Amino acid sequence: MSFSSTDASGQRRDRRFSTSKEPSANELSSKIHRQFRNAHEGHRPHAGLDPSRASTGVVWTTERAYEHGFLDEPEAWANLGQGAPEVDDDIDGSFHRPKQIDVSISGREYGPTAGIKPLRAAVANLYNEHHRQGKSSKYTWENVCIVPGGRAGLIRIAAVLNNAYLGFFIPDYTAYNEMLSLFRNFAAIPSPLSEADGYHIHPDKISDEIARGTSVILTSNPRNPTGQVVANPELAQIQDICRDRATLIMDEFYGGYNYTSDCDGTTVSAAENVEDVDEDDVLLIDGLTKRFRLPGWRVAWIVGPKEFIKAIGSCGSYLDGGTNVPFQEAAVKMLEPNNVLNEMKALQRHFLTKRDFVLGRLKDIGFTIKNIPDSTFYIWLDLSCLPESINDGLNFFQACLEEKVIVVPGIFFDLNPAKRRDLFDSPCHHFVRLSYGPRMDVLKKGLDGIERIVKKHRGRTRKAT
């Protein structure tokens, strides 16, 4: 089966969406599938514009929600798509976030592109207290770069990488797709993980990647979107394998959302296993966005060897200009280690309760949950048990929009920066990512909408038979 499209010369040409299987009748008749194809196939009315580079999967889904009224009446919607935690001061045991910030005279000036020294020192101290106790090698302020958000941090890291094969895993965070396609100083090599194995990254997998010449490895841990974490001793084994052989880039934004240690406040971090903070090629990315529930502040950090950090700090001068200084100044006192430990305890208790509520509702609706998430605030939801009309991510997403609910289709987590694979033959096609980051009332509203969708389509199936 093929589809016609128009190339740059105006000629009609056929395109097959998969070399291994033909699109189903459901895909052929689906408005949302056609919309996705048009957005990603590349009709370019402006000569200098490549619109496929303009948004990540989460932004694309939000734009479709805008077309259905989300922008005009967001309070009527349940946004279970955006990867943001609730930001209210209603979590029992959590400290209250500042509602006003004093702006110093220095806060009016340009700040250092690597961040202000007091915040860099506070981050280093936090890692030493929580992850470096009893170790002779400690982080200092020179091992920390402050960046305006996680994406900016990833882009800075990508800008300073040497010519290399960069290995990444599928599924993973949607924004990696755009970052990996921006730069030509490395070649991005995908490595799919097994659904049957819970999408786990085993040390043997890392050994295989390095054996085929990969010298940079990028992954989220805890894992977005599957909600699984790689913890010690396996995490330590992975770092031992990479030591002196590969640079390991660890996106640890969800490290505080850890449900494997009885909500004792323990944060998962590869910093625990670093032998020498200036010799081990381990770059850690985290910030205030997720575990401090301040996504609007755009304050994040990279922790790593001084030589790497110096380069990452310098390239901010031509990439993003640095992080807002007044927010950096306000963040310093938040990072007192005991304060952070108590905050993580409160966070874990609250989000574990929400996770269990959402999983219970989904099971009652009729979903099968094969892999219980042990971290993050995401559920990688398998749709294969649903009627054909909604058993793929895009059609389920479209049905959700009609009920004022937002989820993210799974194909956006099948990273494809070189555009060499067909996403409609993706193993992620029959999944969506559902976030339990929002408040409980929003979760209830969203799950009520999902329940109506499933009942409606199951009713149609029964009538048809």
ABEGO torsion letter per residue (X at the ends): XBBBBBBAAGBBBBBBABAABBBBAAAAABAAAAAAAAAAAGBBABAABBAAAABBAAAAAAAAAAAAGAAABAAABBBAABBBBBABAABBGBBBBBABBBBBAAAABBBBAAEBAAAAAAAAAAAAAAAABGBABBBBAAABBBBBEAAAAAAAAAAABBBBBBBBBOBBBAAAAAAAAABAABBBBBBBBBAAAGGBBBAAAAAAAAAAGBABBBBBOBBOAAGBBBBOAAAAAAAAAABGABBBBBBAAAAABBAAAGGAGBBBBAAAABABAAABBBBBBBEAAAAAGBAAAGBBBBBBBAAAAAAAAAAAAAAAGEBBAAAAAAAAAAABAAAAAAAAAAAAAAAAAAAAAAAAAAAAAGBBBABBBABEABBBBBAAABBAAAABAAAAAAAAAAAGBBBBBAAAABBBAAGABBAAABAAAABBBBBAABBAAAAAAAAAAAAAAAAAAAAAAAAAX
